[in-house]
Amino acid sequence: MLEIRDLSTAVIGPVSFKVTAGQCVAISGASGSGKSLLLRAIADLDPWQGEILLDGTPAYLVPAECWRRGVQLLPAEPQWWAATVSEHFPPQANVDPARLGFGADVWQWPVQRLSSGEKQRLALLRALARQPRVLLLDEPTANLDEASAGWVEALVADYRTRHQAMVVWVSHAGTQRVRVADCHYQMVKGRLEQEAA
């Protein structure tokens, strides 16, 4: 279980919610309401106060590198730092690019040829290759067409079922939230309000 207790930053909070094993929680809200900042705090990328626990272990007891490997943030604009796709994946990464519409040759592609949508899909594969317990998804289908968005939704659903992973999914699309999430929160001025089922 991922437990967020009275989490606050300079901009958001206090925020409290839980994500159980295999569950997906969706968060929506206006631009600038703090959704991305909340994900960054949970990933321990920005300073925060309060408590974050994963399976009962407080975040402050886990080395930052280990925490971020287990709690993977997929930002809206993922970063790419090496020349080819394969250089961004761990050796013997157990992920299938065909699940997101790519051929086996994608590993040799130069990063500079990737579209924004291809970068988004490949960044999801990169996150899953590290087999995280928690996925923090910041609008992972924003730059995708309907078919590609469907592949992403199916892959995330399959991953969380097989691994009993926990997912926090920021999305503006109401129909998508209904498809992917078990419960939904609205972020209003840095605070979370749970919406009725």
N, C-alpha and C positions, 0 to 999 in steps of 0.2 A: 504494500500500500504506500502511496505517496501522500503525505500529510503536510498541508500548508497551514500554519497556525500564526495568525496575526502578523503576516509578512508585510513589511513596510519599506519603502524607499523614500527618497526625497520627493517623489512625484506620486506614488501610488500607496494605497493601503489605509488601514490594515485590511488584509485579505486572508480569508480562511476557507479552505475546501479540501476535499479528499478525492483521490482517484484509486479505486480498488483494482486488483489484478485483473487484466483483461478488459478493463473499462476504458471508454473514450469520453472525455468531457470536452464540450465545445464552448468556446468563448467568442462572443461578438461584441461590437460596440463601435462607436464613431471613431474616425481617425483622430489620433491624439489622446484617446481616452486612457491609454496605458497598457494595452494588450501586449505589445511587443516587449515593453519594459518588464512586465510581469514574467514573461518567459525567460528573459535574460537574468532576472533575479533568481528564478528557480534553477537555472543552469549555473548559478554562481559566477556569472560574468560581470555583474554590477553589484555594488555594496547594498546590503539589505539588513534589516533587523527582524526579529521574530524567530520562528522555528520552521525548518524544513526537514522532514524525516522520510527516509526511504526504507521500507520494511523495518521500521522502528529505530533505525540508525540516524542520528542527527547529521546533517550535512557538514557541520564544523568538525566532526571527527574523521571525515574522509578527505584524503589529499585531493586537491582541486582537480588534478589530471584524472584521477580515478573516478571522481564524481561526474565529470563531464563525459567520460566514456560511458558511464551507466545511464546518465541523464543527457541524452543527445538533443541539442537544439538545431532545428532546421530553419534558418532565418529566411525571410522573404527574398533576400538577395544573397545567396550562398557565395562564399569566397572560393576562388580557384587560384592556386599559387604556382603550380608546376606546368610543364609544357604539354603533357599528354594526360588523358583521362586516367589511365592505369596507375600513374604515379600518385594519385589521390586515394588509392584503395590499399588496405592492408594485404600482405601476401596471402595467396590462396583464399581470397574473399569468397565466401559461399553465398553469392547473390546471382540471380539470373537476369541479365539485362533484357531478355525477351519479355519478361513480365511487364516492362514499361515501354515496349515497342522498339527496342534496339536489337541489332544483330550482334553477333559475337565479335565483329571487328571494331566495336565501339571503344574497346580498351585502348586501341592504337590511335584514336582520333586526337588531333591537336585541340587543346582547349579553345584556342582562338576561333575555331570554326563553329563552336556550339552556339545555338540560339539561347535566349533567356529561358524558354520552356525546356529545352534539352538540359540546360544546367540545373534547373529545378528538379527534373526527374532523376538525373544522375546524382544529385546531392542527396536525394532520399535513399537511393541505393547505397551511397557512401555511408550514410548514417546507419542503415540496417546492417551493413557489413560488420559493424562493431558490436552487433547484438545487444543493444541497450535495453535496460529494464523500463526506461521511460523515454517516450518520444514527445518532444515539444515542437509542434508544427505551426509555423507562422505563415498562414495563407499558402500552403504548398501547391495549390492548383491555380493561383491567381493568373499565371501567364500561360495556362494550358487550354487547349481546345476540349470539347466535351469528351471525346474518346480518350485522350490522354488523362484527363481528370478522373475518368472512370477507372483507368488502370491504377492510378495512384490510390484511389479509395479502396479498390479491391486488394491491393498489395498490403496496405496498412491494416485492413481488417483481418487479412490472413495472418499477418505477423503477430498482431496482438492476441489472436486466438491461439495460435500455435505456441507462443512464448509466454502467454499470460502477461503481456506487456501492458503498461499504462500509457495512455495517449492524452495529451492536452492539445486540442486542435483549434487554432484561431481561424475563423471563417466569417466572411460577410454574407455568404449565400445561405439563405434560410432553408432552401430545399436540401442543400448539402448537409447542413447541421442535422436535419431529420434523418438523413440516410446514415451518417457515420457515427453519431454520438448517442450515448445513453442518457446524458443530461446536458443542460445548456445553461450557461451563465451569461448575463449581459454586464459589460463593464461600463460604468457610468462615473465619470470624474474620478477614476482611480479606485473605485469600489466595485465589488461583484454583487450582483443581484441574481439569484437563481430564478429561472423561469419555470412556470408550471409545466408538467408534462402534457 
